[in-house]
Amino acid sequence: MKILVSQLSKPVVLLLLLLLLLVNNTISSSSSNDMMMMNKQTYIVHMDKTNKPAVFNEHINWFQSSLKSVSNSNILYTYSHVVHGFSTRLTQNQAELLRKQTGVRYVLPEVTYKLHTTRTPNFLGLYNTTAFTSHINNKLASDVVIGVLDTGVWPESQSYNDKGLPPIPAAWKGSCHDDDDDLNLFFNNNFGCNRKLIGARFFSKGYEASAGPINQTLESKSPRDNEGHGTHTSATAAGSAVLGANLKGFASGTARGMAPTARIASYKVCWISGCFGSDVIAAVDKAIEDGVHILSMSFGRTPTDYYDDASAIATFAAMQRGIFVSASAGNKGPETKSVSNIAPWIMTVGAGTIDRDFTAYIRLGNGRQFKGLSSFAQPKHLNNNKWFPIVEAKRVSRSVYGGYCLAGTLTPHEVAGKIVICYEGRTARTQKSLALKDAGGAAMVYIYKKSNYFDKIVADADFVPTISIGVENINEIKRYLNSVVNPTATMMIKGTEIGFGVKPSPIVPDFSSRGPNPITPEIVKPDVIAPGVNILAAWSGTSGPTELSSDKRVVDFNIISGTSMACPHVSGIAALIKSVHPDWSPAAIKSALMTTSYRTDRKNGRPIQDITTENDATPFDYGSGHVDPVAAVDPGLVYDLTPEDYVWFLCVSDYTQRQIKLVTNRDINCEDYLRGTNDHLGQFNYPSFAVPFDIINANTNIINGSTSTIITHTRSLTNVGTPATYKVKVSKVESVKIVVNPSSLTFTHKKQKLAYTVTFTSTVVRKRTSQFGHLEWSDGKHIVGSPIAFTWS
């Protein structure tokens, strides 16, 4: 039955109109609130500790009142050590209102960081030379705690076995979190620590505020690592020795971390959508409070000014408290200026290869044989030189892109039981191998686009036996395929080769991010390279080795590559140095690692190569060189820096007082730090030299003439060894004259400091070019080396 409005009485009509208005307002208000929530983002709010109004007894009450005046959002974290303040969700307008309040230093928008995704102890010379082991005191080494910020940890791994370790150091204040959801047993979150894994925390408030609640069917809201990356990096840094470690029978051997008796504290800050700045600051804040000695961070972002970078701000606070920070350089190579984590108080680590190959051969039916590489253990169905039909993927595909072995494009009845040739491109090699497995293929020959594949290959846990070879071989293979009706082939996977018979090593891989430094050209970055290609280490029990959602294989160890893998190598080595020299500053440890690094292949004496150019690598590729832990424990001399020196660096970099305060969390008057009227970054006591001739301003010590440009750098060396006289040696550079004064330094006692100057004279003007040199001091026993990078824009 229909009722017309005209049939209703006036009071009823008015009541209906009122109800309609209320509903509309409610919907509008709800819609407005929803829109406001959608427009909110996380901000990190720096408060001026000295300006707390007396009406507030506690700083948290002040924080809450300040926030309430502009928003109804909740505080995500409060911070005490990195910054004085809190993080919360705000709209842009609310953030602007908060910025105007008295006592608010800065309101920093949160950024997201991305992960920079065994034989290495032997390759680095650890544990097999008395020169190194004579320095190491296992008791002191076990007092060092490495804090790893990553995707968490898989505590059941044997790499966290605490057998033989003494009790947890009395100074340790950290703890292990349990899962905050007792009902969620999907990932077995009964989390336990021991004398090896002495701390495990997770930080997810920033992540959940931006990306929504954690899906606990995909990742655990606990310190548990469901991805594998964090387990791999922490075990690389300080994992206990595990005999017989391997990936599905491949690369078998003893897996151990760089500092196997050091302790590990895991701080889970990285989730499916990334590592969020507010969580990173909270983790570093807590790590400082817990008492870590080393921080290892294998993630990064596009470089920006230090006062805008949550990671740079957090690590400055750590450095001020004597904590050494190692971070990955990034995986955006070979692009120039792609290096990340470039703050000078951070040890920036690029990647290099090691002396291990995974050798395999493909033999054709005509007897021709091609050497390649494979990270697949010899399967039973390929034993006894069994022959299989071989075919190019594009001939058994339904797609115009068939040669790339894309998922769903291969014709099963034409692929089944055959060796299939697939080309690099469009999808990852593991995805191609999965597509081939799903189509019934027996094995894959993977063709790299470039001929220098031997140095480029990165091992993966392929789904079918796979051999990778260079494109230079494909024409001969094609001629054979076209010459017979039923072409055949067999595969022989020889397994792991190590030592002097292996390709030149180290080599700088293409993915390792390159310099020059995009923010401060006067500082060379990366600082060093370390093993980062095909690294075997512990893995999560819930993530397949390829990290594909369809990969249900369970492995205890995995082989992966990236500067993420290089970073924890340096973190672990730094822990060893810290155990030998507990009174050394983070800068002294960094200097020891940089000045003792090497620039030549240990096997043939040739310069380290850049895989991309196939030429000699440069300091923009490897920084000071490849780390050498044996030499770093006894460097002879170091370039030391104090927290106040880094403040001076910020002042000379022309940052404002407000910007410097954001980084240092202190009131700074640069007039108290400047040493004279001509302060310039050439006076910063960094272990390497970057000389950009194009940077000319009133604060630099540069003299312009009609035919030359002169730049003078000063440095100070501290003796950490026995009394000795060091003499300088400088390489010749085509376009630059280099003069060091004095040419010798005599140290009579430990901790003595002596200064020297280096004058660089450029006699020509070069447009958009770089040249490189090297300076080293030696007493006949120690070599204290520094790279020199010259640029003209």
ZAMARGU-4260 file (C-alpha; in steps of 0.2 Angstrom, whole numbers, plus 5000, padded with zeros to 4 digits):
<rodrens>
0) 5000/5000/5000 | 5007/5017/4995 | 5005/5032/5007 | 5006/5050/5000 | 5015/5064/5009
5) 4999/5074/5007 | 4990/5062/5017 | 5001/5064/5032 | 4998/5077/5046 | 5010/5092/5048
10) 5018/5085/5064 | 5022/5069/5056 | 5030/5077/5040 | 5040/5088/5051 | 5046/5073/5061
15) 5051/5064/5045 | 5060/5079/5039 | 5070/5081/5055 | 5075/5062/5055 | 5080/5064/5036
20) 5091/5079/5041 | 5099/5070/5056 | 5103/5054/5045 | 5110/5066/5031 | 5121/5075/5044
25) 5127/5058/5051 | 5131/5052/5034 | 5140/5068/5029 | 5149/5068/5046 | 5154/5050/5044
30) 5160/5053/5026 | 5169/5068/5031 | 5178/5059/5045 | 5182/5044/5033 | 5189/5057/5020
35) 5199/5065/5034 | 5206/5048/5039 | 5211/5044/5021 | 5220/5061/5020 | 5230/5058/5036
40) 5248/5052/5036 | 5261/5049/5050 | 5272/5063/5056 | 5286/5063/5068 | 5285/5078/5080
45) 5300/5085/5088 | 5297/5094/5104 | 5309/5106/5112 | 5313/5098/5129 | 5317/5115/5137
50) 5301/5123/5133 | 5289/5112/5142 | 5276/5123/5151 | 5277/5121/5170 | 5258/5117/5170
55) 5262/5099/5164 | 5271/5087/5176 | 5276/5075/5163 | 5281/5077/5145 | 5269/5064/5139
60) 5255/5076/5146 | 5262/5090/5136 | 5263/5079/5120 | 5245/5074/5122 | 5239/5092/5125
65) 5248/5098/5110 | 5241/5085/5099 | 5223/5086/5106 | 5223/5105/5102 | 5224/5101/5083
70) 5218/5083/5081 | 5209/5068/5089 | 5222/5056/5084 | 5232/5045/5096 | 5250/5045/5099
75) 5259/5031/5091 | 5276/5032/5099 | 5285/5043/5112 | 5303/5045/5109 | 5317/5049/5122
80) 5334/5046/5114 | 5333/5049/5096 | 5322/5064/5097 | 5312/5072/5111 | 5294/5070/5105
85) 5281/5058/5097 | 5273/5051/5081 | 5255/5052/5076 | 5243/5053/5061 | 5238/5071/5055
90) 5231/5079/5040 | 5242/5092/5031 | 5232/5106/5039 | 5234/5099/5056 | 5252/5097/5054
95) 5254/5115/5049 | 5244/5120/5065 | 5255/5110/5076 | 5271/5117/5068 | 5265/5134/5074
100) 5264/5130/5092 | 5277/5135/5105 | 5289/5121/5109 | 5287/5112/5093 | 5303/5111/5084
105) 5298/5101/5068 | 5285/5091/5061 | 5293/5078/5049 | 5282/5068/5037 | 5286/5049/5039
110) 5295/5040/5024 | 5295/5022/5020 | 5312/5012/5018 | 5314/4997/5007 | 5325/4981/5011
115) 5341/4980/5001 | 5338/4963/4996 | 5394/4899/5021 | 5409/4903/5015 | 5412/4922/5018
120) 5422/4920/5035 | 5436/4910/5026 | 5436/4922/5011 | 5438/4937/5023 | 5452/4928/5032
125) 5443/4925/5048 | 5447/4910/5059 | 5461/4903/5049 | 5475/4915/5053 | 5484/4917/5069
130) 5486/4935/5065 | 5468/4937/5068 | 5463/4924/5081 | 5477/4930/5092 | 5468/4947/5094
135) 5451/4939/5098 | 5446/4936/5116 | 5430/4926/5115 | 5424/4932/5132 | 5426/4950/5127
140) 5418/4946/5110 | 5403/4939/5119 | 5400/4955/5128 | 5396/4964/5111 | 5378/4965/5106
145) 5373/4968/5088 | 5356/4976/5086 | 5348/4971/5069 | 5334/4981/5062 | 5325/4971/5049
150) 5310/4959/5047 | 5313/4950/5063 | 5320/4933/5067 | 5317/4914/5067 | 5322/4909/5084
155) 5322/4890/5081 | 5336/4892/5068 | 5352/4883/5074 | 5361/4899/5070 | 5355/4905/5086
160) 5361/4890/5096 | 5369/4897/5112 | 5380/4882/5117 | 5396/4887/5125 | 5391/4905/5127
165) 5392/4913/5145 | 5378/4921/5154 | 5370/4937/5146 | 5380/4952/5150 | 5374/4961/5166
170) 5373/4978/5157 | 5360/4972/5145 | 5343/4980/5147 | 5334/4972/5133 | 5320/4959/5132
175) 5310/4947/5121 | 5292/4951/5116 | 5279/4938/5115 | 5265/4939/5103 | 5252/4952/5108
180) 5238/4941/5102 | 5237/4925/5112 | 5224/4918/5101 | 5235/4918/5085 | 5245/4902/5084
185) 5246/4902/5065 | 5265/4906/5066 | 5269/4897/5082 | 5272/4913/5091 | 5279/4905/5107
190) 5294/4916/5106 | 5310/4911/5116 | 5327/4919/5117 | 5343/4912/5124 | 5361/4917/5127
195) 5364/4920/5109 | 5347/4929/5104 | 5346/4940/5119 | 5333/4953/5113 | 5318/4953/5101
200) 5306/4967/5099 | 5293/4972/5085 | 5287/4989/5080 | 5272/4990/5070 | 5262/5006/5075
205) 5268/5016/5061 | 5266/5003/5048 | 5248/4999/5054 | 5243/5017/5055 | 5248/5019/5037
210) 5244/5002/5029 | 5231/4995/5040 | 5230/4981/5053 | 5243/4967/5050 | 5236/4952/5041
215) 5242/4939/5053 | 5238/4925/5041 | 5253/4932/5031 | 5265/4940/5044 | 5266/4938/5062
220) 5263/4953/5074 | 5278/4948/5084 | 5297/4948/5082 | 5295/4932/5072 | 5302/4933/5054
225) 5290/4927/5041 | 5300/4934/5026 | 5318/4927/5030 | 5328/4943/5027 | 5330/4947/5045
230) 5335/4930/5050 | 5348/4930/5035 | 5356/4946/5040 | 5357/4943/5059 | 5364/4926/5056
235) 5377/4933/5044 | 5382/4946/5057 | 5384/4934/5072 | 5376/4917/5069 | 5383/4902/5078
240) 5393/4889/5068 | 5381/4876/5060 | 5389/4861/5052 | 5382/4854/5036 | 5372/4870/5031
245) 5366/4870/5014 | 5352/4875/5002 | 5343/4859/4996 | 5359/4850/4996 | 5369/4864/4988
250) 5383/4875/4994 | 5386/4863/5009 | 5398/4868/5022 | 5399/4877/5039 | 5388/4892/5041
255) 5394/4905/5054 | 5392/4923/5057 | 5406/4936/5056 | 5406/4937/5075 | 5400/4920/5081
260) 5401/4923/5100 | 5393/4940/5099 | 5375/4942/5105 | 5360/4947/5094 | 5346/4958/5097
265) 5332/4959/5084 | 5321/4974/5081 | 5307/4970/5068 | 5303/4986/5059 | 5301/4980/5041
270) 5284/4972/5036 | 5276/4968/5019 | 5274/4986/5014 | 5291/4992/5020 | 5300/4999/5035
275) 5291/5015/5041 | 5301/5029/5048 | 5291/5031/5065 | 5294/5012/5068 | 5313/5014/5064
280) 5315/5029/5076 | 5306/5019/5090 | 5317/5004/5087 | 5333/5014/5088 | 5327/5023/5103
285) 5324/5007/5111 | 5340/4999/5105 | 5350/5014/5113 | 5341/5011/5129 | 5344/4992/5129
290) 5362/4994/5127 | 5367/4988/5110 | 5385/4992/5103 | 5382/4989/5085 | 5367/4993/5074
295) 5365/4984/5057 | 5352/4991/5045 | 5349/4983/5028 | 5336/4995/5021 | 5336/5012/5014
300) 5327/5026/5004 | 5332/5039/4990 | 5345/5050/4998 | 5339/5067/5005 | 5345/5080/5017
305) 5350/5073/5034 | 5337/5083/5044 | 5323/5076/5033 | 5329/5058/5035 | 5323/5048/5050
310) 5336/5035/5048 | 5350/5048/5048 | 5342/5057/5063 | 5341/5041/5073 | 5358/5035/5069
315) 5366/5051/5074 | 5358/5048/5091 | 5366/5031/5091 | 5383/5037/5086 | 5383/5050/5100
320) 5381/5036/5112 | 5396/5027/5105 | 5386/5014/5094 | 5393/5009/5077 | 5381/5010/5063
325) 5382/4999/5047 | 5370/5001/5033 | 5367/4995/5016 | 5372/5006/5001 | 5357/5000/4991
330) 5353/4989/4975 | 5350/5003/4962 | 5367/5001/4953 | 5375/5003/4941 | 5366/5020/4941
335) 5377/5034/4947 | 5373/5044/4962 | 5361/5029/4968 | 5370/5026/4984 | 5359/5028/5000
340) 5362/5029/5019 | 5375/5042/5015 | 5376/5051/5032 | 5395/5052/5037 | 5392/5045/5054
345) 5385/5029/5045 | 5396/5015/5038 | 5389/5013/5020 | 5392/4996/5013 | 5391/4991/4995
350) 5392/4973/4988 | 5406/4962/4981 | 5407/4944/4975 | 5417/4930/4984 | 5428/4916/4978
355) 5414/4903/4976 | 5406/4897/4960 | 5392/4885/4956 | 5399/4876/4941 | 5388/4867/4928
360) 5389/4861/4910 | 5376/4859/4896 | 5382/4846/4883 | 5373/4845/4866 | 5370/4830/4856
365) 5384/4834/4844 | 5397/4834/4858 | 5399/4853/4860 | 5399/4858/4879 | 5396/4875/4887
370) 5401/4880/4904 | 5388/4889/4915 | 5383/4891/4933 | 5369/4883/4943 | 5363/4884/4961
375) 5354/4867/4959 | 5360/4851/4967 | 5362/4837/4954 | 5345/4830/4953 | 5342/4811/4951
380) 5333/4812/4935 | 5349/4820/4927 | 5361/4807/4933 | 5371/4795/4922 | 5372/4808/4908
385) 5354/4805/4903 | 5349/4814/4887 | 5333/4825/4885 | 5325/4833/4870 | 5330/4852/4870
390) 5320/4866/4863 | 5319/4885/4863 | 5304/4891/4873 | 5298/4903/4859 | 5294/4887/4849
395) 5283/4879/4862 | 5274/4895/4868 | 5257/4902/4864 | 5264/4920/4867 | 5273/4933/4856
400) 5285/4934/4871 | 5287/4915/4872 | 5305/4916/4873 | 5304/4923/4891 | 5295/4908/4898
405) 5281/4918/4906 | 5269/4910/4917 | 5255/4902/4908 | 5263/4904/4890 | 5271/4887/4888
410) 5262/4873/4879 | 5263/4858/4892 | 5262/4844/4879 | 5277/4852/4869 | 5287/4856/4885
415) 5285/4840/4895 | 5301/4831/4899 | 5312/4843/4889 | 5326/4855/4892 | 5319/4872/4888
420) 5330/4887/4883 | 5323/4903/4891 | 5329/4921/4889 | 5333/4934/4902 | 5319/4948/4904
425) 5302/4952/4909 | 5301/4941/4924 | 5314/4934/4937 | 5323/4918/4933 | 5314/4909/4948
430) 5297/4914/4940 | 5303/4906/4923 | 5308/4890/4932 | 5291/4889/4941 | 5282/4892/4924
435) 5293/4878/4917 | 5289/4866/4931 | 5270/4869/4930 | 5271/4865/4911 | 5281/4849/4915
440) 5298/4854/4909 | 5313/4844/4914 | 5326/4858/4916 | 5330/4875/4910 | 5345/4884/4901
445) 5344/4902/4905 | 5352/4914/4893 | 5359/4930/4900 | 5358/4946/4889 | 5377/4950/4891
450) 5392/4939/4889 | 5399/4943/4906 | 5386/4932/4915 | 5399/4923/4925 | 5402/4938/4936
455) 5384/4943/4935 | 5375/4928/4941 | 5365/4928/4957 | 5360/4911/4964 | 5342/4907/4966
460) 5332/4892/4972 | 5325/4887/4955 | 5310/4875/4954 | 5319/4865/4940 | 5337/4861/4937
465) 5344/4877/4929 | 5360/4882/4920 | 5364/4900/4916 | 5375/4904/4902 | 5380/4920/4892
470) 5372/4926/4876 | 5388/4923/4866 | 5384/4904/4866 | 5366/4905/4859 | 5371/4906/4841
475) 5380/4890/4841 | 5367/4881/4851 | 5354/4887/4838 | 5364/4881/4824 | 5364/4863/4832
480) 5345/4864/4835 | 5342/4868/4817 | 5353/4855/4811 | 5345/4840/4817 | 5327/4833/4818
485) 5327/4828/4837 | 5341/4839/4846 | 5346/4832/4863 | 5356/4838/4878 | 5362/4833/4895
490) 5366/4843/4910 | 5380/4841/4923 | 5379/4851/4939 | 5396/4850/4947 | 5392/4859/4963
495) 5402/4872/4973 | 5420/4877/4968 | 5430/4888/4980 | 5447/4896/4981 | 5460/4901/4968
500) 5452/4891/4954 | 5437/4903/4954 | 5434/4918/4944 | 5442/4934/4949 | 5436/4940/4966
505) 5430/4951/4973 | 5421/4960/4958 | 5408/4974/4960 | 5391/4967/4954 | 5379/4977/4944
510) 5366/4979/4957 | 5377/4987/4970 | 5373/5006/4972 | 5386/5018/4966 | 5392/5035/4970
515) 5396/5049/4969 | 5387/5056/4985 | 5372/5065/4979 | 5370/5076/4995 | 5388/5079/5001
520) 5400/5078/4986 | 5414/5081/4998 | 5412/5064/5006 | 5415/5048/4996 | 5401/5035/4997
525) 5400/5020/4998 | 5413/5018/5011 | 5418/5000/5007 | 5411/4984/4999 | 5409/4967/5008
530) 5403/4950/5002 | 5385/4952/4995 | 5383/4939/4981 | 5376/4922/4984 | 5377/4922/5003
535) 5372/4906/5012 | 5364/4910/5029 | 5349/4905/5040 | 5331/4907/5034 | 5313/4908/5040
540) 5303/4892/5042 | 5288/4900/5034 | 5295/4908/5018 | 5300/4898/5003 | 5318/4901/4997
545) 5311/4911/4982 | 5299/4921/4993 | 5286/4918/4980 | 5269/4915/4987 | 5267/4899/4977
550) 5284/4892/4984 | 5279/4881/4998 | 5297/4873/5000 | 5304/4874/5018 | 5323/4877/5020
555) 5334/4880/5035 | 5346/4890/5025 | 5345/4901/5009 | 5357/4909/4996 | 5352/4927/4992
560) 5361/4942/4986 | 5361/4961/4989 | 5369/4975/4999 | 5358/4969/5012 | 5369/4954/5014
565) 5385/4965/5013 | 5380/4976/5027 | 5379/4963/5041 | 5396/4956/5036 | 5403/4973/5041
570) 5392/4974/5057 | 5399/4957/5063 | 5417/4963/5059 | 5414/4979/5068 | 5409/4969/5083
575) 5425/4959/5083 | 5435/4975/5082 | 5425/4982/5096 | 5429/4967/5107 | 5447/4970/5104
580) 5447/4989/5106 | 5432/4992/5117 | 5437/5011/5120 | 5437/5015/5101 | 5424/5027/5095
585) 5413/5022/5080 | 5423/5033/5069 | 5439/5024/5074 | 5432/5007/5070 | 5425/5015/5053
590) 5442/5022/5049 | 5451/5005/5053 | 5439/4996/5041 | 5441/5009/5027 | 5460/5012/5028
595) 5465/4994/5028 | 5453/4988/5014 | 5461/4982/4998 | 5458/4987/4980 | 5466/4973/4970
600) 5461/4955/4967 | 5469/4944/4980 | 5473/4930/4967 | 5480/4940/4952 | 5485/4957/4959
605) 5474/4966/4946 | 5463/4980/4951 | 5445/4975/4957 | 5434/4975/4942 | 5417/4983/4939
610) 5405/4970/4931 | 5395/4983/4922 | 5409/4992/4913 | 5421/4977/4913 | 5435/4989/4918
615) 5444/4993/4934 | 5431/4998/4947 | 5433/5015/4956 | 5430/5023/4973 | 5413/5027/4967
620) 5410/5008/4965 | 5419/5002/4981 | 5423/5017/4991 | 5440/5013/5000 | 5440/4995/4994
625) 5435/4978/5000 | 5435/4975/5019 | 5450/4966/5027 | 5445/4961/5045 | 5463/4954/5048
630) 5471/4971/5044 | 5457/4981/5052 | 5460/4974/5070 | 5478/4982/5069 | 5477/4997/5057
635) 5492/5007/5065 | 5483/5024/5063 | 5465/5030/5063 | 5456/5045/5057 | 5445/5049/5073
640) 5430/5060/5074 | 5419/5065/5089 | 5401/5069/5089 | 5406/5087/5090 | 5415/5085/5074
645) 5399/5079/5066 | 5390/5095/5072 | 5404/5105/5064 | 5401/5095/5048 | 5383/5100/5048
650) 5387/5119/5052 | 5400/5119/5038 | 5387/5111/5026 | 5377/5127/5028 | 5362/5119/5037
655) 5352/5131/5048 | 5352/5131/5067 | 5335/5124/5066 | 5340/5110/5054 | 5355/5105/5064
660) 5344/5104/5080 | 5333/5092/5071 | 5348/5080/5068 | 5357/5082/5084 | 5342/5085/5096
665) 5352/5099/5104 | 5353/5118/5104 | 5368/5122/5093 | 5376/5138/5090 | 5388/5136/5075
670) 5399/5151/5080 | 5405/5140/5094 | 5410/5126/5082 | 5418/5135/5068 | 5437/5136/5069
675) 5440/5151/5058 | 5433/5162/5044 | 5438/5149/5030 | 5430/5133/5037 | 5427/5120/5023
680) 5423/5102/5022 | 5441/5098/5016 | 5445/5100/5035 | 5433/5086/5040 | 5443/5071/5046
685) 5436/5058/5035 | 5446/5043/5030 | 5444/5046/5011 | 5446/5062/5000 | 5433/5069/4988
690) 5438/5084/4979 | 5424/5092/4968 | 5433/5106/4959 | 5416/5113/4954 | 5411/5117/4971
695) 5417/5135/4974 | 5410/5147/4987 | 5415/5158/5001 | 5417/5145/5014 | 5430/5134/5004
700) 5449/5136/5004 | 5450/5138/4985 | 5461/5150/4975 | 5457/5153/4957 | 5470/5157/4945
705) 5470/5159/4926 | 5477/5141/4923 | 5474/5132/4939 | 5462/5128/4954 | 5470/5124/4971
710) 5461/5115/4985 | 5469/5111/5002 | 5463/5097/5013 | 5469/5094/5031 | 5468/5078/5041
715) 5474/5071/5058 | 5480/5054/5062 | 5479/5045/5079 | 5492/5032/5083 | 5483/5016/5090
720) 5499/5005/5088 | 5517/5006/5093 | 5529/5021/5091 | 5534/5022/5072 | 5538/5034/5058
725) 5525/5033/5044 | 5530/5040/5026 | 5517/5045/5013 | 5515/5039/4995 | 5503/5046/4983
730) 5498/5040/4966 | 5500/5051/4950 | 5484/5058/4943 | 5485/5065/4925 | 5476/5081/4928
735) 5480/5085/4946 | 5496/5088/4956 | 5496/5081/4974 | 5507/5088/4987 | 5507/5081/5005
740) 5515/5091/5019 | 5524/5084/5029 | 5529/5069/5020 | 5533/5059/5036 | 5525/5058/5053
745) 5534/5051/5068 | 5523/5045/5082 | 5531/5042/5099 | 5517/5036/5109 | 5499/5028/5108
750) 5485/5040/5106 | 5496/5054/5099 | 5488/5064/5085 | 5498/5072/5071 | 5491/5083/5057
755) 5495/5085/5038 | 5489/5094/5023 | 5486/5089/5006 | 5486/5102/4992 | 5477/5097/4976
760) 5481/5108/4960 | 5470/5105/4945 | 5479/5112/4930 | 5465/5109/4917 | 5446/5111/4917
765) 5437/5095/4913 | 5419/5095/4910 | 5408/5081/4918 | 5423/5069/4922 | 5430/5060/4936
770) 5448/5054/4940 | 5455/5044/4955 | 5470/5043/4965 | 5476/5035/4981 | 5486/5041/4996
775) 5494/5030/5009 | 5504/5031/5025 | 5516/5016/5029 | 5528/5012/5043 | 5533/4996/5034
780) 5521/4985/5043 | 5504/4995/5042 | 5497/5003/5027 | 5484/5017/5030 | 5476/5020/5013
785) 5464/5033/5007 | 5455/5034/4990 | 5455/5051/4981 | 5440/5055/4970 | 5441/5071/4959
790) 5426/5078/4950 | 5424/5092/4937 | 5406/5097/4933
</rodrens>
